Amino acid sequence: MSSSSFAFIFAQATNAATSAAGATGTDTTAQQGPPGWTNLIFFGLLIAMVYFALLRPQMQAKKKQEETVKGSKTGDKIVTSSGIHGVITNVKETTVIVRVADNVKLEIEKSHIDKITRPESGDSEKAVTAKVS
């Protein structure tokens, strides 16, 4: 079958369908869709899914990171978000002084601390990750 004969058959079928609808007296434009409140339920569920899948986990991770950074103390080993490794020598209100090498100290904002490693009893160390994605 060529494409022109297919188009001709399709046109005849659609004309027959419209004439049959007119003959029975039913108007296709008078059909009603679902009520409007069903759309509101759909959008409400969509917003809830976005909140629980994206926003809430980010807020929880940020809160955990803030709590971990607040608990930083002298002697903790840290890694900053820029990759600087060091040991906290002094804790201030919004910054920490970090010793990165012999006689080299840096003042770093607490918000840029990425990971804190706290020494436990003995030689084993416990890593506390405070990463926000």
C-alpha positions as a printed NumPy array, in Angstrom:
array([[  0.   ,   0.   ,   0.   ],
       [  1.265,   3.423,  -0.817],
       [  1.123,   6.308,   1.609],
       [ -1.525,   8.116,  -0.471],
       [ -3.901,   5.144,  -0.322],
       [ -3.315,   4.88 ,   3.438],
       [ -4.171,   8.572,   3.837],
       [ -7.321,   8.096,   1.745],
       [ -8.468,   5.132,   3.875],
       [ -7.711,   7.037,   7.09 ],
       [ -9.694,  10.065,   5.872],
       [-12.682,   7.874,   5.001],
       [-12.562,   6.172,   8.413],
       [-12.503,   9.481,  10.301],
       [-15.335,  10.893,   8.159],
       [-17.413,   7.78 ,   8.835],
       [-16.771,   8.087,  12.587],
       [-17.862,  11.744,  12.677],
       [-20.958,  11.09 ,  10.625],
       [-21.891,   8.154,  12.887],
       [-21.541,  10.343,  15.955],
       [-23.768,  12.985,  14.367],
       [-26.349,  10.367,  13.43 ],
       [-26.689,   9.053,  16.967],
       [-27.086,  12.548,  18.343],
       [-24.227,  12.402,  20.851],
       [-21.971,  15.398,  20.95 ],
       [-18.317,  14.536,  21.593],
       [-17.617,  17.982,  23.034],
       [-20.226,  17.526,  25.773],
       [-18.324,  14.693,  27.453],
       [-16.983,  15.66 ,  30.843],
       [-13.553,  14.803,  32.208],
       [-12.665,  13.945,  35.768],
       [-13.526,  16.492,  38.465],
       [-11.057,  19.29 ,  39.183],
       [-10.202,  18.118,  42.691],
       [ -8.472,  15.041,  41.27 ],
       [ -5.88 ,  17.347,  39.696],
       [ -5.298,  18.958,  43.1  ],
       [ -4.71 ,  15.551,  44.666],
       [ -2.218,  14.683,  41.926],
       [ -0.243,  17.908,  42.412],
       [ -0.342,  17.496,  46.192],
       [  1.131,  14.008,  45.892],
       [  3.764,  15.296,  43.471],
       [  4.82 ,  18.043,  45.888],
       [  4.964,  15.541,  48.778],
       [  7.174,  13.204,  46.734],
       [  9.587,  16.014,  45.864],
       [  9.748,  17.087,  49.509],
       [ 10.442,  13.609,  50.883],
       [ 12.785,  12.558,  48.054],
       [ 14.876,  15.734,  47.646],
       [ 14.382,  18.495,  50.176],
       [ 14.085,  16.637,  53.486],
       [ 17.266,  14.535,  53.08 ],
       [ 19.238,  17.691,  52.221],
       [ 17.942,  19.482,  55.312],
       [ 18.769,  16.493,  57.522],
       [ 22.315,  16.236,  56.112],
       [ 22.884,  19.961,  56.634],
       [ 21.625,  19.743,  60.228],
       [ 23.912,  16.77 ,  60.927],
       [ 26.876,  18.651,  59.437],
       [ 26.174,  21.708,  61.607],
       [ 25.931,  19.577,  64.757],
       [ 29.188,  17.803,  63.936],
       [ 31.017,  21.068,  63.305],
       [ 29.638,  22.568,  66.535],
       [ 31.094,  19.609,  68.399],
       [ 34.6  ,  20.136,  67.004],
       [ 37.271,  20.495,  69.649],
       [ 41.001,  20.889,  70.029],
       [ 42.912,  17.81 ,  68.867],
       [ 40.412,  16.707,  66.213],
       [ 41.853,  15.889,  62.804],
       [ 39.902,  17.555,  59.997],
       [ 39.668,  17.685,  56.234],
       [ 38.27 ,  20.873,  54.715],
       [ 36.059,  21.098,  51.643],
       [ 39.129,  22.246,  49.675],
       [ 41.099,  19.166,  50.766],
       [ 43.349,  20.655,  53.452],
       [ 44.239,  18.165,  56.208],
       [ 45.135,  19.38 ,  59.659],
       [ 44.629,  19.255,  63.414],
       [ 42.475,  21.772,  65.286],
       [ 44.558,  23.766,  67.768],
       [ 42.003,  26.409,  68.767],
       [ 38.229,  26.71 ,  68.383],
       [ 36.607,  30.124,  68.026],
       [ 32.972,  31.114,  67.53 ],
       [ 32.826,  30.84 ,  63.72 ],
       [ 36.374,  29.743,  62.867],
       [ 38.969,  27.201,  63.921],
       [ 42.754,  27.441,  63.929],
       [ 44.203,  24.414,  62.15 ],
       [ 47.823,  23.254,  62.249],
       [ 48.61 ,  21.864,  58.8  ],
       [ 52.401,  21.484,  59.202],
       [ 55.14 ,  22.403,  61.666],
       [ 54.815,  26.131,  62.445],
       [ 52.004,  26.533,  59.854],
       [ 48.566,  27.432,  61.158],
       [ 45.487,  28.445,  59.191],
       [ 42.274,  30.047,  60.348],
       [ 39.382,  28.269,  58.625],
       [ 35.63 ,  28.898,  58.715],
       [ 33.749,  26.126,  60.501],
       [ 31.34 ,  25.841,  57.592],
       [ 34.183,  24.571,  55.372],
       [ 35.003,  21.573,  57.558],
       [ 34.137,  18.481,  55.529],
       [ 35.226,  15.588,  57.742],
       [ 36.28 ,  15.292,  61.389],
       [ 38.31 ,  12.369,  62.737],
       [ 38.284,  12.058,  66.502],
       [ 40.819,   9.922,  68.347],
       [ 39.188,   7.234,  70.492],
       [ 40.68 ,   5.374,  73.425],
       [ 43.713,   3.501,  72.107],
       [ 45.128,   4.004,  68.637],
       [ 41.926,   3.475,  66.673],
       [ 40.24 ,   6.571,  65.274],
       [ 36.614,   7.255,  64.529],
       [ 35.728,   9.259,  61.439],
       [ 32.769,  11.584,  61.663],
       [ 31.677,  12.659,  58.22 ],
       [ 29.985,  16.017,  57.978],
       [ 29.569,  16.155,  54.2  ],
       [ 26.674,  18.072,  52.657],
       [ 25.78 ,  17.071,  49.122]])
